Amino acid sequence: MYMFLPFLIAFGTVLSTIAGKKKLTYILWLILVVITLFWFKHHAINTLTLSF
């Protein structure tokens, strides 16, 4: 769906780290972890139906 979203949030996290915004960095990092875990769970629970 929006596969660029984790990369965009990670980029925002890096920028906020460089800018010295410690609280914003932690918030963005937490959002990034939650989204990454959600997408992993969403994609990893289905079995692959491979046909060779």
Secondary structure as the mmCIF struct_conf table of DSSP 4:
data_model
#
loop_
_struct_conf.conf_type_id
_struct_conf.id
_struct_conf.beg_label_comp_id
_struct_conf.beg_label_asym_id
_struct_conf.beg_label_seq_id
_struct_conf.end_label_comp_id
_struct_conf.end_label_asym_id
_struct_conf.end_label_seq_id
TURN_TY1_P TURN_TY1_P1 MET A 3 PHE A 4
HELX_RH_AL_P HELX_RH_AL_P1 LEU A 5 ALA A 19
TURN_TY1_P TURN_TY1_P2 GLY A 20 GLY A 20
HELX_RH_AL_P HELX_RH_AL_P2 LYS A 22 ALA A 44
BEND BEND1 ILE A 45 ASN A 46
HELX_LH_PP_P HELX_LH_PP_P1 THR A 47 LEU A 48
#
